[in-house]
Amino acid sequence: MNIVTVKGLTKYYGSLKAVDNIDFEILRGECFGFLGPNGAGKTTVMRIIYCFMPPTSGDIKVFDMDVTKAPSQIKSRIGVMPQDDNLDPDLTVLENLIVYARYFDIFKKDSAKLAWELLEFVELKEKAHVKIDSLSGGMKRRLILARALINNPELLILDEPTTGLDPHSRHSVWGKLNHLKAKNTTLILTTHYMEEAERLCDRVAIMDSGKIVVIDSPSNLMSIHGGNLEDVYLKLTGRSLKD
């Protein structure tokens, strides 16, 4: 069953075409990645899927619902881990989760219990009562992941989940995401880290200049084109992922 079905998605910012008539489907329980450098259109696609912005044109359905007609129903069933750190610095770690739970009409007595469970999952229980500014970058990313899980989402959307993290923190986040995959949570992520895509994704869409160049599993792409995913990207687009 498709969780996401996209046909002819196009998005303009003024005269700039950020996404250029793309099609793809994402199956329940898979981890689907958008791979490409900054400016490829990855984040724009994600924001349209989680109803943050409308498409210019195209048919985009999540849970078989149109993103332009049923945004509230869609948002209630997804979790979003944005690229930016948008935690509330005036609240403690625990309070950030409890307050966020209100957006999903979760009762306070239930949200506190859930928040503690999520802090245990991301290994932050000992930081529950400290303010956000005292956390490391890796801890903040894990807390944002916990927050994205507060409504027990069927679909988890992750925009560059480990950008800027040291290798240890990056591997910690990957471990949490692999645990969620094992529970059949559908994951969509953007990344420009080849190892991240290879470790997590069942399929990747390689994007360049707003277009999807190819969709396939990382192993198939590397087998067909040789080398790692960065080499594949270079062969297919003529550009480096670091461009």
Secondary structure, 3 states (H helix, E strand, C coil): CEEEEEEEEEEEECCEEEEEEEEEEEECCCEEEEECCCCCCHHHHHHHHCCCCCCCEEEEEECCEECCCCHHHHHCCEEEECCCCCCCCCCEHHHHHHHHHHHHCCCHHHHHHHHHHHHHHCCCHHHCCCEHHHCCHHHHHHHHHHHHCCCCCCEEEEECCCCCCCHHHHHHHHHHHHHHHHCCCEEEEEECCHHHHHHHCCEEEEEECCEEEEEECHHHHHHHHCCCHHHHHHHHHCCCCCC
